């Protein structure tokens, strides 16, 4: 999966030069310990070199095969111009400029680095080439297998997971873990992501942006991780549509891209991504970023649901994102219109916000941690508190304006919310005003 993501990094440049780029392996997963930085540089250098010397309508093929004795073979083959026989013996020598190319120095440096890195891993590198027919580099490196490091329960789970279809359906019971939505058309990459997140999160999957958008309406996940390059609807369009949807624009999004350019990252951020990871990303970074974004959302939710006398509505609003703040403001406005009603019609509230009742519930709970009914009660009581602090309007009239037809019910709810009865709250306000005067 790591090598597959490295190959993906060259898809754009290969397409621009009309070169077919393929990755093949006889195994779906290979659990090993390996130095990612070394493998990254080796594979990146060889693919870059192969594309450089392959003409239009040519082909570059990358392969990975496990060998006996805990070794793995990586091959990079092309249908390029090939290497003359008299040059093969010294292609790994630094600053050798006899290579058939205009900038042989840079090519030689790349191949010298490959040789040094492979040698440092106690591996071997060889080359087979025929002029005008192509070149194949063969890298054999010893690696530690899963047997040598022990397979834990998570890894056993990963093997089982690899055999499942990428898309899971059904909402099941109320989730105990945060729900993460993985949008990735490469099943191997989806498995790679899932293998690092499955312990801490519930996972659901989609193969493209359109499928993801449809399912996100029902799932309303706590986090979305999406690839950028996908068929049907790409990741940037998916992110843009999510950010423009009132019921979904609060969801944190991590974008995955094989394009390492600064421009690509900025475009992802402009579309609305909260973070951008470049393939092949570090699995630890993926876990840390995912946990941080979900924790930020949960922390905000806790702050919004924790009512205290020293926290004003304006202070709470400042801790929300702009989209969340706009949604809550609209929701509160709709509630205020029906404030005097003892039983506010949630269907009407949802319709006023262009949402279904289910979408209203998921959105309000995602932002505040409260059900819509509980949030309505909080709005009623906060409004009542402001009215009590503003003037000497009788408590029965305030209770009625806020939708409480029974004064005792109003007093009980007020005390549960703020820790004091409405009468005591008014007395405290009057005492403070008297002391100031």
C-alpha positions as CSV (number, residue, x, y, z in Angstrom):
1,X,0.0,0.0,0.0
2,X,2.9,2.3,0.7
3,X,4.5,1.7,-2.7
4,X,1.1,2.0,-4.3
5,X,0.7,5.5,-2.9
6,X,4.2,6.4,-4.1
7,X,3.2,5.3,-7.6
8,X,0.0,7.4,-7.4
9,X,2.3,10.5,-6.9
10,X,3.3,10.2,-10.6
11,X,-0.1,9.7,-12.1
12,X,-0.5,13.4,-13.2
13,X,2.9,13.7,-14.8
14,X,2.5,10.3,-16.5
15,X,-0.9,11.4,-18.0
16,X,0.6,14.7,-19.2
17,X,3.3,12.9,-21.0
18,X,0.8,10.2,-22.3
19,X,2.7,7.4,-20.5
20,X,0.8,4.5,-18.9
21,X,1.8,4.0,-15.3
22,X,0.9,0.7,-13.5
23,X,1.5,-0.9,-10.2
24,X,1.2,-4.7,-9.7
25,X,1.7,-7.0,-6.8
26,X,0.7,-10.7,-6.3
27,X,-0.2,-9.9,-2.7
28,X,-2.8,-7.6,-1.4
29,X,-1.1,-6.8,1.9
30,X,2.4,-7.4,3.2
31,X,2.9,-6.8,6.9
32,X,6.5,-5.8,7.4
33,X,8.8,-3.4,9.2
34,X,10.6,-1.1,6.8
35,X,12.3,2.3,6.7
36,X,9.7,4.5,4.9
37,X,12.1,7.3,4.1
38,X,14.5,5.0,2.3
39,X,11.9,3.2,0.4
40,X,10.3,6.5,-0.5
41,X,13.5,7.9,-2.0
42,X,14.4,4.6,-3.8
43,X,11.0,4.2,-5.5
44,X,10.6,7.9,-6.2
45,X,14.0,8.2,-7.9
46,X,13.5,5.1,-10.1
47,X,10.0,6.0,-11.2
48,X,11.1,9.6,-11.9
49,X,14.1,8.2,-14.0
50,X,11.8,5.8,-15.9
51,X,9.3,8.5,-16.9
52,X,12.1,10.8,-17.9
53,X,13.4,8.3,-20.5
54,X,10.1,6.9,-21.7
55,X,8.6,8.4,-24.8
56,X,5.0,9.3,-25.4
57,X,2.6,6.3,-25.5
58,X,5.2,4.3,-23.6
59,X,4.7,2.4,-20.4
60,X,6.2,2.4,-16.8
61,X,5.5,-0.7,-14.6
62,X,6.2,-0.9,-10.9
63,X,6.0,-4.2,-9.2
64,X,6.4,-5.5,-5.6
65,X,6.9,-9.2,-4.8
66,X,7.7,-10.9,-1.5
67,X,10.7,-13.3,-1.8
68,X,11.9,-16.1,0.5
69,X,14.2,-15.4,3.4
70,X,12.2,-12.3,4.5
71,X,13.1,-10.3,1.4
72,X,11.0,-8.1,-0.9
73,X,11.6,-7.3,-4.6
74,X,10.7,-4.0,-6.1
75,X,10.9,-3.6,-9.9
76,X,10.6,-0.5,-12.0
77,X,10.4,-1.2,-15.7
78,X,9.9,1.1,-18.7
79,X,9.6,0.9,-22.4
80,X,12.1,3.8,-22.9
81,X,15.3,4.2,-24.9
82,X,17.3,1.8,-22.9
83,X,20.9,2.0,-21.7
84,X,23.8,1.1,-24.1
85,X,25.7,-2.0,-23.1
86,X,28.9,-0.1,-22.5
87,X,27.3,2.2,-20.0
88,X,25.4,-0.3,-17.8
89,X,28.5,-1.1,-15.7
90,X,28.9,2.5,-14.4
91,X,25.4,3.9,-14.2
92,X,25.6,4.1,-10.4
93,X,28.8,6.1,-10.4
94,X,28.4,9.6,-9.2
95,X,28.7,12.5,-11.8
96,X,29.0,10.1,-14.7
97,X,27.8,12.1,-17.7
98,X,27.8,9.4,-20.3
99,X,24.2,8.6,-19.7
100,X,22.0,9.1,-22.8
101,X,20.2,12.3,-21.7
102,X,20.7,16.0,-21.7
103,X,21.2,16.2,-17.9
104,X,23.0,13.0,-17.2
105,X,24.5,14.5,-14.0
106,X,21.1,14.7,-12.2
107,X,20.1,11.2,-13.4
108,X,23.4,9.8,-12.3
109,X,23.0,11.4,-8.9
110,X,19.5,9.9,-8.5
111,X,20.8,6.4,-9.4
112,X,23.8,6.8,-7.1
113,X,21.5,7.7,-4.2
114,X,19.4,4.6,-5.0
115,X,22.5,2.4,-4.9
116,X,23.7,3.9,-1.6
117,X,20.3,3.5,0.0
118,X,19.8,-0.1,-1.1
119,X,23.3,-1.0,0.0
120,X,22.6,0.6,3.3
121,X,19.7,-1.7,3.7
122,X,21.9,-4.7,3.0
123,X,20.1,-5.1,-0.3
124,X,21.1,-5.4,-4.0
125,X,20.2,-3.4,-7.0
126,X,20.6,-4.6,-10.6
127,X,19.6,-3.4,-14.0
128,X,18.5,-5.1,-17.2
129,X,18.3,-3.0,-20.4
130,X,18.1,-3.3,-24.1
131,X,18.6,-0.3,-26.4
132,X,15.4,1.2,-27.7
133,X,13.3,-1.4,-25.9
134,X,13.4,-0.4,-22.3
135,X,15.1,-0.8,-18.9
136,X,14.2,-2.7,-15.7
137,X,15.7,-2.0,-12.3
138,X,15.5,-4.8,-9.7
139,X,15.8,-4.0,-6.0
140,X,16.0,-6.8,-3.5
141,X,16.0,-5.8,0.2
142,X,15.8,-7.9,3.4
143,X,12.9,-6.9,5.6
144,X,11.4,-8.1,8.9
145,X,8.2,-10.1,8.4
146,X,5.2,-10.1,10.7
147,X,6.3,-13.5,12.1
148,X,9.5,-12.0,13.4
149,X,7.7,-9.1,15.2
150,X,4.5,-11.0,16.3
151,X,1.0,-10.5,15.0
152,X,-1.4,-9.0,17.5
153,X,-5.2,-9.0,17.4
154,X,-5.3,-5.7,15.4
155,X,-3.2,-7.2,12.6
156,X,-5.5,-10.3,12.5
157,X,-8.4,-8.0,12.3
158,X,-6.7,-6.1,9.4
159,X,-6.3,-9.3,7.4
160,X,-10.0,-10.0,7.8
161,X,-10.9,-6.5,7.0
162,X,-8.9,-6.7,3.7
163,X,-11.3,-9.3,2.4
164,X,-14.4,-7.1,3.1
165,X,-16.0,-4.9,0.5
166,X,-15.0,-1.3,0.7
167,X,-18.5,-0.1,1.3
168,X,-20.4,-1.0,4.5
169,X,-24.1,-0.2,4.9
170,X,-26.5,0.1,7.7
171,X,-26.4,2.5,10.6
172,X,-26.6,-0.2,13.3
173,X,-27.0,0.8,16.9
174,X,-26.2,4.2,18.4
175,X,-22.5,4.5,17.9
176,X,-20.2,4.4,21.0
177,X,-17.1,5.6,19.0
178,X,-16.8,8.7,16.8
179,X,-17.8,7.8,13.2
180,X,-15.1,8.4,10.5
181,X,-16.1,8.3,6.8
182,X,-13.3,7.2,4.5
183,X,-13.8,8.2,0.8
184,X,-11.2,6.4,-1.3
185,X,-11.5,4.6,-4.6
186,X,-8.3,2.6,-4.1
187,X,-9.3,-0.3,-1.9
188,X,-5.7,-0.9,-0.8
189,X,-5.3,2.7,0.4
190,X,-8.8,2.5,2.1
191,X,-7.6,-0.6,4.0
192,X,-4.3,1.1,4.9
193,X,-6.2,4.0,6.5
194,X,-8.7,1.8,8.2
195,X,-6.0,-0.4,9.7
196,X,-4.7,2.5,11.6
197,X,-8.1,3.9,12.7
198,X,-10.3,0.9,13.4
199,X,-9.3,0.6,17.0
200,X,-10.6,4.0,18.0
201,X,-13.4,4.8,15.5
202,X,-16.4,3.4,13.7
203,X,-15.7,3.4,10.0
204,X,-17.8,3.7,6.9
205,X,-16.6,3.8,3.3
206,X,-17.4,5.3,-0.2
207,X,-15.7,4.9,-3.5
208,X,-16.2,8.4,-4.9
209,X,-17.5,11.8,-4.0
210,X,-21.0,11.3,-5.3
211,X,-21.5,8.2,-3.2
212,X,-20.0,9.9,-0.2
213,X,-22.3,12.9,-0.5
214,X,-25.3,10.7,-0.6
215,X,-24.3,8.6,2.4
216,X,-23.1,11.6,4.4
217,X,-26.6,12.9,4.6
218,X,-27.7,9.8,6.5
219,X,-24.5,9.1,8.5
220,X,-23.5,12.7,9.4
221,X,-20.0,11.4,10.5
222,X,-17.7,13.1,13.0
223,X,-14.8,13.2,10.5
224,X,-14.5,12.7,6.7
225,X,-11.2,11.6,5.2
226,X,-11.3,11.9,1.4
227,X,-8.9,11.4,-1.5
228,X,-8.7,14.2,-4.0
229,X,-8.3,12.2,-7.2
230,X,-11.4,10.1,-7.6
231,X,-13.8,9.2,-10.5
232,X,-17.4,10.5,-10.8
233,X,-16.9,13.3,-8.3
234,X,-13.4,14.2,-7.1
235,X,-12.4,15.2,-3.6
236,X,-12.3,19.0,-4.1
237,X,-15.9,19.0,-5.5
238,X,-17.0,16.8,-2.6
239,X,-15.4,19.2,0.0
240,X,-17.0,22.2,-1.7
241,X,-20.4,20.6,-1.7
242,X,-20.1,19.6,1.9
243,X,-19.1,23.1,2.9
244,X,-22.1,24.5,1.1
245,X,-24.6,22.1,2.7
246,X,-26.2,23.5,5.9
247,X,-26.6,20.1,7.5
248,X,-23.0,18.9,6.7
249,X,-20.7,21.9,6.7
250,X,-19.7,21.5,10.3
251,X,-17.9,18.1,9.7
252,X,-14.1,18.2,9.9
253,X,-12.4,17.1,6.6
254,X,-8.9,15.6,5.9
255,X,-7.9,15.7,2.3
256,X,-5.5,13.2,0.9
257,X,-3.5,14.0,-2.3
258,X,-0.7,12.5,-4.3
259,X,0.2,16.0,-5.6
260,X,3.0,17.4,-3.5
261,X,2.8,20.9,-4.9
262,X,2.1,23.9,-2.6
263,X,-0.6,25.0,-5.1
264,X,-2.5,21.7,-4.6
265,X,-2.4,22.0,-0.8
266,X,-3.7,25.6,-1.0
267,X,-6.5,24.6,-3.4
268,X,-7.6,21.9,-0.9
269,X,-7.6,24.4,1.9
270,X,-9.5,26.9,-0.2
271,X,-12.2,24.2,-1.0
272,X,-12.7,23.8,2.8
273,X,-10.4,21.0,4.0
274,X,-9.3,21.3,7.6
275,X,-6.0,19.5,6.9
276,X,-4.1,18.1,3.9
277,X,-1.9,15.0,4.0
278,X,0.3,14.1,1.0
279,X,0.6,10.4,0.0
280,X,2.3,8.4,1.2
281,X,1.4,10.0,4.5
282,X,2.8,9.0,7.9
283,X,0.3,6.7,9.7
284,X,1.1,8.4,13.0
285,X,0.3,11.8,11.5
286,X,-3.0,10.5,10.2
287,X,-4.0,9.2,13.7
288,X,-2.8,12.5,15.4
289,X,-4.6,14.8,13.0
290,X,-7.8,12.7,13.1
291,X,-7.8,12.7,16.9
292,X,-7.1,16.4,17.1
293,X,-10.0,17.4,14.7
294,X,-12.5,15.1,16.5
295,X,-11.3,16.3,19.9
296,X,-11.8,20.0,18.8
297,X,-15.3,19.2,17.8
298,X,-16.1,17.4,21.0
299,X,-14.5,20.1,23.1
300,X,-16.6,22.8,21.4
301,X,-19.7,20.7,22.0
302,X,-18.9,20.4,25.7
303,X,-18.4,24.1,26.0
304,X,-21.6,24.9,24.3
305,X,-23.6,22.5,26.5
306,X,-22.0,23.7,29.7
307,X,-24.0,26.6,30.9
308,X,-22.7,29.0,33.4
309,X,-23.6,32.5,34.7
310,X,-20.3,33.9,33.6
311,X,-20.5,32.7,30.0
312,X,-22.5,34.9,27.7
313,X,-24.1,33.8,24.4
314,X,-21.7,36.0,22.5
315,X,-18.7,34.3,24.2
316,X,-20.1,30.9,23.3
317,X,-20.6,32.0,19.7
318,X,-17.0,33.1,19.4
319,X,-15.9,29.5,20.0
320,X,-17.9,28.2,17.0
321,X,-16.9,28.0,13.4
322,X,-18.6,30.6,11.1
323,X,-20.8,27.9,9.6
324,X,-21.9,26.6,13.0
325,X,-22.5,30.1,14.3
326,X,-24.7,31.0,11.3
327,X,-26.7,27.7,11.7
328,X,-27.2,28.2,15.4
329,X,-28.2,31.9,14.9
330,X,-30.8,30.8,12.3
331,X,-32.1,28.0,14.6
332,X,-32.4,30.4,17.5
333,X,-34.3,32.9,15.4
334,X,-36.8,30.2,14.3
335,X,-37.2,29.1,17.9
336,X,-37.9,32.7,19.1
337,X,-40.7,33.0,16.6
338,X,-42.4,30.0,18.2
339,X,-41.1,30.8,21.7
340,X,-44.6,31.3,23.3
341,X,-45.8,27.9,22.1
342,X,-45.7,25.3,24.8
343,X,-44.9,22.6,22.2
344,X,-42.7,23.8,19.4
345,X,-43.2,22.0,16.1
346,X,-39.9,20.4,15.2
347,X,-41.0,19.6,11.7
348,X,-41.7,23.3,11.2
349,X,-38.3,24.2,12.7
350,X,-36.5,21.7,10.4
351,X,-38.4,22.9,7.3
352,X,-37.5,26.6,8.1
353,X,-33.9,25.6,7.9
354,X,-34.3,23.5,4.7
355,X,-33.6,20.3,6.6
356,X,-35.4,17.1,7.4
357,X,-36.2,16.4,11.0
358,X,-33.5,13.7,11.1
359,X,-30.9,16.1,9.6
360,X,-31.9,18.8,12.2
361,X,-31.3,16.3,15.0
362,X,-27.9,15.1,13.7
363,X,-26.7,18.7,13.1
364,X,-27.8,20.1,16.4
365,X,-26.3,17.1,18.3
366,X,-23.1,17.4,16.3
367,X,-22.7,21.0,17.3
368,X,-24.1,21.1,20.8
369,X,-24.4,17.5,22.0
370,X,-28.1,18.2,22.8
371,X,-31.2,16.9,21.1
372,X,-33.3,19.6,19.4
373,X,-35.8,19.4,22.2
374,X,-33.1,19.9,24.9
375,X,-31.6,22.8,22.9
376,X,-35.0,24.5,22.6
377,X,-35.4,24.3,26.4
378,X,-31.9,25.8,26.8
379,X,-32.9,28.7,24.4
380,X,-36.1,29.2,26.4
381,X,-34.3,29.4,29.7
382,X,-31.5,31.7,28.4
383,X,-34.1,34.1,27.0
384,X,-36.0,34.0,30.3
385,X,-32.8,34.8,32.3
386,X,-32.2,37.8,30.1
387,X,-35.7,39.0,30.6
388,X,-35.5,38.7,34.4
389,X,-32.2,40.6,34.4
390,X,-33.6,43.3,32.2
391,X,-36.6,44.6,34.1
392,X,-39.3,43.7,36.7
393,X,-41.7,41.9,34.4
394,X,-43.7,39.4,36.5
395,X,-42.3,35.9,36.5
396,X,-45.6,34.5,35.3
397,X,-45.6,36.7,32.2
398,X,-41.9,35.8,31.5
399,X,-42.7,32.1,31.9
400,X,-45.6,32.4,29.5
401,X,-43.6,34.3,26.9
402,X,-40.9,31.6,27.0
403,X,-43.5,28.8,26.5
404,X,-44.0,27.7,30.1
405,X,-47.7,27.5,30.9
406,X,-47.0,26.4,34.5
407,X,-44.9,28.7,36.8
408,X,-43.8,25.8,39.0
409,X,-42.5,23.9,35.9
410,X,-40.7,27.0,34.8
411,X,-39.1,27.5,38.2
412,X,-38.0,23.9,38.4
413,X,-36.4,23.9,35.0
414,X,-34.7,27.3,35.6
415,X,-33.1,26.1,38.9
416,X,-31.9,22.9,37.2
417,X,-30.3,25.0,34.5
418,X,-28.8,27.8,36.5
419,X,-28.6,26.5,40.1
420,X,-30.9,29.2,41.5
421,X,-34.7,29.8,41.3
422,X,-36.0,32.6,39.1
423,X,-36.9,34.6,42.2
424,X,-33.5,34.2,43.7
425,X,-31.8,35.1,40.4
426,X,-33.8,38.4,40.2
427,X,-32.9,39.2,43.8
428,X,-29.2,38.7,43.0
429,X,-29.5,41.0,40.0
430,X,-31.2,43.6,42.1
431,X,-28.6,43.4,44.8
432,X,-25.8,43.9,42.3
433,X,-27.6,46.9,40.7
434,X,-28.1,48.4,44.2
435,X,-24.4,48.0,45.1
436,X,-23.4,49.7,41.9
437,X,-25.6,52.6,42.5
